[in-house]
């Protein structure tokens, strides 16, 4: 099984912390939708022997597109690929886009229109239920829109995920707990939660350098993370990936496929692709992307992954998930030298109760989860080839 990711590179406004590829100008929207549809067609041969089980609209902000645009792109996937009968079709959305169109158009509202075109999962970018946090992050929605959106969404969709950000400067543990409890009050079956990170060339980075906003503190973020894990596990969520929590049968199939090493095609500017042997990425420029597609060319760069690259990726994704790192797979796929190195590097973390072995699977302990990326980097190999 494989997936199709479609990057929608438009946003109403720039969040202060975001370093993803997007434009706040919608001038090229129609040209972009045409180009996305064309790239879907141009790349069908890559998946001629694959079955597509997920279609994921990410961004940017896919919910800025009209229903007709989303319908066109979904239809193009079905026309050009072998798609399972009921694929998981996710649209990332912001509360202000969903809340702004709750009035009935004809006999259906926006949520019902999304369902009609095949969307069966929403990923809603809440980030916080507090006005001061939303303003600091320069989110386009307010706290009331966040709550109203979720109230309406849950009446139409069962499979909903929401995003929350922790480690925000000035956020107390009590305030963070209120965010979690507010999210849980809507009965949402999936929550993705990330520590606020300061990326270069973002507005947040500039504000911190100028002393306008204090920098996030890792100790605070770790405390928030531990509260999050405890609260969500108490509520029946499974912590199946470092930043993702889902009720049973509500894990993201799209994201799980990345972590389990399945193939996927990334459509749109800056989108990444992976076929098991090589990784590719499209140009991160809307104008160049559109021009290349108009000329029938794919604006993509590729690299063939070495055995060491594939080992490092498996270590990174494995430690972030409940599936862990299979030592049997390491030996079979990479060989004894890699296995010996992994065991040697992991020993100190096992001794410190940050990693543990269970039926030849290496996993992080509860204490080690927050540190999993750092631990993984210490298990990486620079090169054996």
C-alpha positions as CSV (number, residue, x, y, z in Angstrom):
1,X,0.0,0.0,0.0
2,X,1.2,3.5,-0.8
3,X,0.1,7.1,-0.4
4,X,-0.3,10.4,-2.3
5,X,0.6,13.7,-0.5
6,X,-0.6,16.9,-2.1
7,X,1.0,20.2,-0.9
8,X,-1.2,23.3,-1.1
9,X,1.3,26.2,-0.8
10,X,-1.0,29.0,0.3
11,X,-1.9,30.6,3.6
12,X,-4.0,33.6,4.6
13,X,-1.2,34.8,6.8
14,X,2.2,33.7,8.0
15,X,2.4,32.1,11.4
16,X,5.4,33.4,13.3
17,X,6.9,30.0,13.9
18,X,6.4,28.4,10.5
19,X,9.2,27.5,8.0
20,X,7.1,25.4,5.6
21,X,6.8,26.5,2.0
22,X,3.8,28.7,1.3
23,X,2.7,32.0,-0.1
24,X,0.2,34.5,1.3
25,X,-0.7,35.6,-2.2
26,X,-3.5,33.7,-3.9
27,X,-2.8,35.2,-7.3
28,X,-1.5,32.0,-8.8
29,X,-4.1,29.7,-7.1
30,X,-5.9,28.6,-10.3
31,X,-2.6,28.0,-12.1
32,X,-1.3,26.0,-9.1
33,X,-4.4,23.8,-9.0
34,X,-4.0,23.1,-12.7
35,X,-0.3,22.3,-12.1
36,X,-1.0,20.0,-9.2
37,X,-3.5,18.1,-11.3
38,X,-1.0,17.8,-14.1
39,X,1.7,16.5,-11.9
40,X,-0.6,13.9,-10.6
41,X,-1.1,12.8,-14.2
42,X,2.6,13.0,-15.1
43,X,3.7,10.7,-12.2
44,X,1.2,7.9,-12.6
45,X,3.8,5.5,-14.1
46,X,5.7,5.7,-10.8
47,X,2.8,3.9,-9.1
48,X,1.6,1.7,-11.9
49,X,2.2,-1.4,-9.7
50,X,1.1,0.2,-6.4
51,X,-2.2,0.5,-4.6
52,X,-3.0,3.9,-3.1
53,X,-4.6,3.8,0.4
54,X,-4.2,7.4,1.5
55,X,-4.6,10.8,0.0
56,X,-3.4,13.7,2.2
57,X,-3.8,17.4,1.6
58,X,-1.1,19.3,3.6
59,X,0.4,22.7,3.4
60,X,0.3,25.6,3.7
61,X,-3.4,25.6,4.3
62,X,-5.5,23.2,2.1
63,X,-8.7,24.6,3.5
64,X,-8.2,27.9,1.6
65,X,-9.0,26.0,-1.6
66,X,-12.6,25.8,-2.9
67,X,-14.5,22.5,-2.7
68,X,-14.3,22.4,-6.5
69,X,-10.5,22.5,-6.4
70,X,-10.2,19.7,-3.9
71,X,-12.7,17.6,-5.9
72,X,-10.7,18.1,-9.1
73,X,-7.5,16.9,-7.4
74,X,-9.1,13.9,-5.7
75,X,-10.7,12.9,-9.0
76,X,-7.3,13.1,-10.8
77,X,-5.9,10.7,-8.2
78,X,-8.7,8.2,-8.8
79,X,-8.4,8.6,-12.6
80,X,-4.7,7.9,-12.7
81,X,-3.9,5.5,-9.8
82,X,-5.2,2.3,-8.5
83,X,-7.0,3.4,-5.3
84,X,-8.5,1.1,-2.7
85,X,-12.3,1.3,-2.2
86,X,-12.3,3.5,0.9
87,X,-9.0,5.4,1.1
88,X,-8.2,7.6,4.0
89,X,-8.6,11.2,2.6
90,X,-7.3,13.8,4.9
91,X,-7.6,17.6,4.6
92,X,-5.6,19.9,6.9
93,X,-7.8,22.9,7.8
94,X,-7.7,26.0,9.9
95,X,-10.7,26.9,12.2
96,X,-11.3,30.3,10.5
97,X,-11.7,28.6,7.1
98,X,-14.2,26.1,8.5
99,X,-16.0,28.5,10.7
100,X,-16.3,31.2,8.0
101,X,-18.4,28.9,5.9
102,X,-20.9,27.3,8.3
103,X,-23.9,29.0,6.7
104,X,-25.8,26.7,4.4
105,X,-25.1,26.9,0.7
106,X,-28.1,25.2,-1.0
107,X,-28.8,22.2,1.2
108,X,-25.3,21.4,2.4
109,X,-22.8,23.1,4.6
110,X,-19.0,23.0,4.1
111,X,-18.5,19.9,6.2
112,X,-21.1,18.0,4.3
113,X,-19.5,19.2,1.0
114,X,-16.2,17.8,2.1
115,X,-17.8,14.5,2.8
116,X,-19.5,14.4,-0.6
117,X,-16.2,14.7,-2.4
118,X,-14.7,11.8,-0.4
119,X,-12.9,13.6,2.5
120,X,-13.2,11.4,5.6
121,X,-10.6,12.8,7.9
122,X,-9.9,16.4,9.1
123,X,-6.7,17.6,10.7
124,X,-7.5,20.9,12.3
125,X,-4.8,23.4,13.3
126,X,-6.0,24.6,16.7
127,X,-2.5,25.1,18.4
128,X,-4.1,26.7,21.5
129,X,-7.4,27.7,22.9
130,X,-6.0,30.9,24.5
131,X,-6.2,34.2,22.7
132,X,-2.8,35.5,23.8
133,X,-1.0,32.3,22.5
134,X,-2.8,32.6,19.1
135,X,-1.9,36.3,18.8
136,X,1.7,35.6,19.7
137,X,1.9,32.9,17.0
138,X,0.0,35.1,14.5
139,X,-2.7,32.5,13.9
140,X,-5.6,33.6,11.6
141,X,-8.3,32.3,14.0
142,X,-9.3,33.2,17.5
143,X,-10.2,31.1,20.5
144,X,-14.0,31.2,19.9
145,X,-13.5,30.1,16.3
146,X,-11.4,27.2,17.4
147,X,-14.2,26.0,19.8
148,X,-17.1,26.7,17.4
149,X,-15.3,24.9,14.6
150,X,-14.7,21.7,16.7
151,X,-18.3,21.8,17.9
152,X,-19.6,21.8,14.3
153,X,-16.9,19.5,12.9
154,X,-17.7,16.7,15.4
155,X,-21.4,16.8,14.3
156,X,-20.3,15.8,10.8
157,X,-17.0,13.9,11.1
158,X,-16.0,11.1,13.3
159,X,-12.3,10.9,12.3
160,X,-10.8,14.2,13.4
161,X,-7.3,15.2,14.5
162,X,-6.3,18.5,16.1
163,X,-2.9,20.1,16.6
164,X,-1.7,21.6,19.8
165,X,1.6,23.4,20.6
166,X,3.4,23.2,23.9
167,X,6.4,24.9,25.4
168,X,5.1,28.3,24.5
169,X,7.0,31.1,26.4
170,X,4.9,32.0,29.5
171,X,2.6,29.0,29.3
172,X,2.2,27.6,32.8
173,X,1.5,23.9,33.5
174,X,-2.1,24.9,34.5
175,X,-2.7,26.6,31.2
176,X,-1.3,23.7,29.3
177,X,-3.6,21.3,31.2
178,X,-6.6,23.5,30.3
179,X,-5.6,23.3,26.6
180,X,-5.5,19.5,26.8
181,X,-8.8,19.2,28.8
182,X,-10.5,21.6,26.3
183,X,-9.4,19.4,23.4
184,X,-10.6,16.2,25.2
185,X,-14.0,17.8,25.9
186,X,-14.9,17.6,22.2
187,X,-14.3,13.8,22.0
188,X,-11.6,14.1,19.4
189,X,-10.0,10.7,18.7
190,X,-6.6,11.9,17.6
191,X,-4.3,14.6,18.8
192,X,-0.9,15.7,17.3
193,X,1.1,17.9,19.6
194,X,4.5,19.6,19.0
195,X,7.0,21.6,21.1
196,X,7.3,25.2,19.8
197,X,10.6,25.3,17.9
198,X,12.5,28.3,16.7
199,X,13.4,27.9,13.1
200,X,15.9,30.2,11.3
201,X,14.5,33.0,9.2
202,X,11.1,32.9,10.9
203,X,9.4,35.9,12.5
204,X,9.6,34.1,15.9
205,X,13.4,33.7,15.5
206,X,13.7,37.5,14.8
207,X,11.5,38.4,17.8
208,X,13.6,36.3,20.1
209,X,16.8,37.8,18.8
210,X,15.4,41.3,19.4
211,X,14.2,40.3,22.9
212,X,10.5,40.9,22.1
213,X,9.6,37.3,23.0
214,X,11.6,35.1,25.4
215,X,13.0,31.9,24.0
216,X,11.2,28.6,24.7
217,X,12.8,26.6,27.6
218,X,13.5,22.9,27.0
219,X,12.7,22.1,30.7
220,X,9.3,23.6,30.3
221,X,8.6,21.8,27.0
222,X,9.7,18.5,28.6
223,X,7.4,19.1,31.6
224,X,4.5,19.9,29.2
225,X,5.3,16.7,27.2
226,X,5.1,14.5,30.3
227,X,1.8,16.1,31.3
228,X,0.5,15.5,27.8
229,X,1.4,11.8,27.8
230,X,-0.1,11.3,31.2
231,X,-3.4,13.1,30.4
232,X,-3.9,11.5,27.0
233,X,-3.1,8.0,28.2
234,X,-5.5,8.4,31.1
235,X,-8.1,9.4,28.5
236,X,-7.5,6.2,26.5
237,X,-5.2,7.5,23.8
238,X,-2.3,5.4,22.5
239,X,1.0,7.2,22.2
240,X,1.9,5.6,18.9
241,X,4.5,8.2,17.7
242,X,6.5,10.9,19.5
243,X,4.1,13.7,18.6
244,X,0.9,11.6,17.8
245,X,-1.8,10.2,20.1
246,X,-4.8,8.2,18.8
247,X,-7.7,6.2,20.1
248,X,-7.7,2.6,18.8
249,X,-8.4,2.5,15.1
250,X,-7.8,6.2,14.7
251,X,-4.1,6.3,14.0
252,X,-3.2,8.4,10.9
253,X,-2.8,5.9,8.1
254,X,-0.9,8.5,6.1
255,X,1.6,9.4,8.7
256,X,2.0,5.8,9.9
257,X,3.0,4.9,6.3
258,X,5.9,7.3,6.5
259,X,7.2,5.9,9.8
260,X,6.8,2.3,8.5
261,X,8.8,3.0,5.3
262,X,6.0,2.7,2.8
263,X,6.2,4.4,-0.6
264,X,4.6,7.8,-1.3
265,X,4.5,10.4,-4.0
266,X,4.6,14.1,-3.0
267,X,2.7,16.4,-5.3
268,X,3.3,20.2,-5.4
269,X,6.1,22.6,-4.6
270,X,8.5,21.4,-1.8
271,X,6.7,18.1,-1.6
272,X,8.9,15.0,-0.9
273,X,8.6,11.5,-2.4
274,X,10.0,8.1,-1.4
275,X,10.1,4.8,-3.3
276,X,12.1,2.6,-0.9
277,X,15.4,3.2,-2.7
278,X,15.5,6.9,-3.5
279,X,14.1,10.2,-2.1
280,X,12.9,13.1,-4.2
281,X,11.8,16.7,-3.5
282,X,10.1,19.2,-5.7
283,X,11.4,22.8,-6.1
284,X,10.3,25.1,-3.3
285,X,9.2,28.0,-5.6
286,X,5.6,28.4,-6.9
287,X,6.5,30.2,-10.1
288,X,9.2,27.8,-11.1
289,X,7.1,24.8,-10.2
290,X,4.1,26.0,-12.3
291,X,6.4,26.9,-15.3
292,X,8.1,23.5,-15.2
293,X,4.8,21.6,-15.1
294,X,3.4,23.7,-17.9
295,X,6.4,22.6,-20.0
296,X,5.7,18.9,-19.1
297,X,8.8,18.7,-16.9
298,X,8.9,17.4,-13.3
299,X,10.8,20.0,-11.1
300,X,12.2,17.4,-8.8
301,X,15.6,16.5,-7.5
302,X,16.4,13.0,-6.3
303,X,19.0,11.1,-4.3
304,X,19.6,7.4,-4.1
305,X,19.8,6.4,-0.4
306,X,22.8,4.4,0.7
307,X,22.4,1.4,3.0
308,X,23.7,3.7,5.8
309,X,21.1,6.3,4.9
310,X,18.3,3.7,5.1
311,X,19.6,2.4,8.4
312,X,19.7,5.9,9.9
313,X,16.1,6.6,8.7
314,X,14.8,3.3,10.1
315,X,16.5,4.1,13.5
316,X,15.0,7.6,13.6
317,X,11.5,6.5,12.7
318,X,11.6,3.3,14.7
319,X,12.5,5.1,18.0
320,X,9.8,7.7,17.5
321,X,7.0,5.0,17.3
322,X,5.5,2.2,19.3
323,X,6.8,-0.2,16.7
324,X,10.4,0.4,17.7
325,X,13.5,-1.0,16.0
326,X,13.5,-4.7,15.1
327,X,17.0,-6.1,15.7
328,X,16.1,-9.0,13.4
329,X,15.3,-6.6,10.6
330,X,18.6,-4.7,11.2
331,X,20.5,-8.0,10.9
332,X,18.6,-9.2,7.8
333,X,18.4,-5.9,5.9
334,X,21.7,-4.3,7.0
335,X,24.0,-7.0,8.3
336,X,25.9,-8.0,11.4
337,X,28.2,-4.9,11.4
338,X,25.2,-2.6,11.7
339,X,23.6,-4.7,14.4
340,X,26.8,-4.8,16.5
341,X,27.1,-1.0,16.2
342,X,23.5,-0.5,17.2
343,X,23.8,-2.8,20.2
344,X,27.0,-1.0,21.3
345,X,25.5,2.5,21.0
346,X,22.3,1.5,22.7
347,X,23.9,-0.1,25.7
348,X,24.3,3.1,27.7
349,X,20.7,4.2,27.1
350,X,19.4,0.8,28.2
351,X,21.5,1.1,31.3
352,X,20.1,4.6,31.9
353,X,16.5,3.3,31.4
354,X,15.9,5.4,28.3
355,X,15.7,2.4,26.0
356,X,14.7,-1.2,26.6
357,X,14.6,-4.5,24.7
358,X,11.4,-6.4,24.4
359,X,11.3,-9.6,22.2
360,X,14.3,-8.3,20.2
361,X,12.6,-4.9,19.6
362,X,14.4,-1.8,20.8
363,X,12.1,0.9,22.1
364,X,12.2,4.1,24.2
365,X,11.0,3.9,27.8
366,X,8.5,6.5,29.0
367,X,11.4,8.5,30.3
368,X,13.2,8.3,27.0
369,X,10.4,9.3,24.7
370,X,10.9,13.0,24.8
371,X,14.7,12.5,24.1
372,X,14.1,10.0,21.3
373,X,15.4,12.2,18.5
374,X,18.6,12.9,20.4
375,X,19.1,9.2,21.2
376,X,18.5,8.2,17.6
377,X,21.2,10.6,16.4
378,X,23.7,8.9,18.7
379,X,22.7,5.5,17.1
380,X,23.3,6.9,13.6
381,X,26.2,5.7,11.5
382,X,28.1,8.2,9.4
383,X,29.1,5.8,6.7
384,X,30.0,2.1,6.3
385,X,30.0,2.1,2.5
